[in-house]
């Protein structure tokens, strides 16, 4: 049986057939998936967000759904609704697009706060309650939401308490010139996404999750993680909540597993911290990221003597 790292490498290499030059973003996306969280992608249109989400779902052989958020989108358009069937003579539930494994919530900030909340509750509870009846969502259920960071006209920014529901915030960015030439070559005849094959399945994802849960964290590293959160609370604005601290621990475990470790090092924590914590600071994400990096550079890092005692 393949290890979690080997499975993750297969997924990464497969996605890289479609997505050029975004190795770290792909690894972080897999980290969030393994950790059981959701991702908010901040980037301009046309940078590959949809292709990234579709490539991930195809690689894992999971169902994929997409919702284009607009101001007139209703919660029932996402969750589904009960309607009366004259043929059956009873009410029948019509599932909404949220009943899938990987969901792309495109331009989530274009929908009203009420509609945004209907999705965010699903993300938290992994279930839908309509007319008093609760229905479980797919396992896994992984949301990749997108926002255009520049265009703000006609948008409803996610409240700070809502952005905290996202495990990680990522940015793809524009490709370099050499990467764009590679993109032109790959897409000159056909879209490589059309012929992309699956390289693993849900059982392989479960293997990665179980291995990540077993990654050891030394008490000194736990104290280091707690110190990072404590330092954010001394800053002006909103500090990191215990939910954010737990997310950092899970993210560090998953990243360690992807790197082939069976224990977490401080470098694993420092790698994922800006992506997991920046949007939880109650400020502009870029400013939050700058402050997190400043905290990481100022805090004392646990020595690696304990690694020898594993």
C-alpha positions, 0 to 999 in steps of 0.5 A: 500500500502506498504511503500518504506522501506517495499518494499526495505526490501522485495527485500533485503530479497529475494536477501539474499536467494542467496547472503550471508553476503552482506547486506550492499552491497545489500542496497547500490545497491538498494540505487543506483537504487532508486537514478537513478544511475549506479554502478561499482563493483570492485572485483575478479571473482567468488565473486557473482557479476553476481548472485547479478545482476540477483537476483536484476532483478528477485526480481523486475521482470525486464529484465536482460542482460549481456555483456562480454566486450572484446577487439574486442567488437564493439559499434554496439555489444552493441547498435544494428545496422541497416541491410538491409532485403532482405525479407522486402526490407528495413533497419531494426533495430536490438536491442543490449543488451543495450535494457534491464532494468538491464544490467551487463557490465562484465569486462568493462575495457577489451573493447576499450575506444570507445566501453566503451564510447558507453555504458557510453553515454547510461548511461547518456542520457538513449537513443541510437542514430544510423544513426541519429535516437534516440531510448529511453532505458527501464525505469528503465535502470540500469547498473552494470559494473564490473572490476577486480581490480588486473588483468590489462594486456590487459585492458583499464582503465576507464578515470576519466571523465568516472568513474564520470558517475557511481553513486556509486562504491562498493566492495563485498569482499570475504566471511568469513569462516562461510559465505562460509560454508553457501554458500556451504550448499545453493549451495550443491544441486542446485542454489537458483537463479534458483528458486528465485521468484519476490517479487515486480515490476516496480510500486513498484520501482516507489513508492520507487523513489517517496518516496525518492524524498519526503525525506526532507533535512534541509538547515543545512544538504545541507550546510554539503553536500556542505562543503564535496565537497568543502573540496575535492577541497582543496586536491591535485588532482581532487575535487568533481564536482557539479554532485558528490554533487547532487549524494551525496544528492540523495544517502542520501535521498534514504538511509534515505528512506531505513532506514524508515526516512522522512528526511535526517540526517548527518549520512545518508550522512556519510554512503553513501559518501565514496561509492559515492565520492571516485571514483570521486577524480581523484585517486586510489579508495582506496586512494580516500575513505581514503581521503573522510573518513578523510574529514568526520571525520574532518568536523563539523557535524550539530547538531540535534536540527533541527530534533525536528522542523520537 
